Amino acid sequence: MLYLAVSMCYIFLIVALLLNCNINVYAMAVGFLATAYVIAVEFRKRRHHEQQNFN
């Protein structure tokens, strides 16, 4: 899931660079922040799960 979010982020950035004459900067920023949020949530879940397994 984490790798999927990272790859989606890279694909989004590449598409934004290719279409930067048509894309809205605010939409790009919102998409990037949403992807970063998903990555952070997944990382926190995975870390919490590892801590539970350790205990």
C-alpha positions as CSV (number, residue, x, y, z in Angstrom):
1,M,0.0,0.0,0.0
2,L,2.8,2.4,0.9
3,Y,4.6,1.7,-2.4
4,L,1.4,2.3,-4.3
5,A,1.0,5.7,-2.7
6,V,4.6,6.6,-3.5
7,S,4.3,5.5,-7.1
8,M,1.0,7.4,-7.4
9,C,2.8,10.5,-6.1
10,Y,5.5,10.2,-8.7
11,I,3.0,9.5,-11.5
12,F,1.0,12.6,-10.4
13,L,4.1,14.8,-10.4
14,I,5.2,13.5,-13.9
15,V,1.7,14.2,-15.3
16,A,1.7,17.6,-13.7
17,L,5.1,18.4,-15.3
18,L,3.9,17.2,-18.7
19,L,0.7,19.2,-18.5
20,N,1.9,22.2,-16.5
21,C,0.4,24.6,-19.0
22,N,-3.1,23.2,-18.4
23,I,-3.0,22.1,-14.8
24,N,-4.0,24.3,-11.8
25,V,-1.2,24.8,-9.3
26,Y,-3.6,24.6,-6.4
27,A,-5.0,21.3,-7.7
28,M,-1.4,20.0,-7.9
29,A,-0.7,21.1,-4.4
30,V,-3.9,19.5,-3.0
31,G,-3.1,16.3,-4.8
32,F,0.5,16.2,-3.5
33,L,-0.6,17.0,0.1
34,A,-3.3,14.3,-0.1
35,T,-0.8,11.7,-1.3
36,A,1.7,12.8,1.4
37,Y,-1.1,12.4,4.0
38,V,-1.9,8.9,2.8
39,I,1.8,7.9,3.0
40,A,2.0,9.3,6.5
41,V,-1.1,7.4,7.7
42,E,0.2,4.2,6.2
43,F,3.6,4.6,7.7
44,R,2.1,5.3,11.2
45,K,-0.2,2.3,10.9
46,R,2.6,0.0,9.9
47,R,4.8,1.3,12.7
48,H,2.0,0.9,15.3
49,H,1.4,-2.7,14.0
50,E,5.1,-3.6,14.3
51,Q,5.1,-2.2,17.9
52,Q,2.1,-4.4,18.7
53,N,3.8,-7.5,17.3
54,F,6.9,-6.7,19.3
55,N,4.9,-6.6,22.5
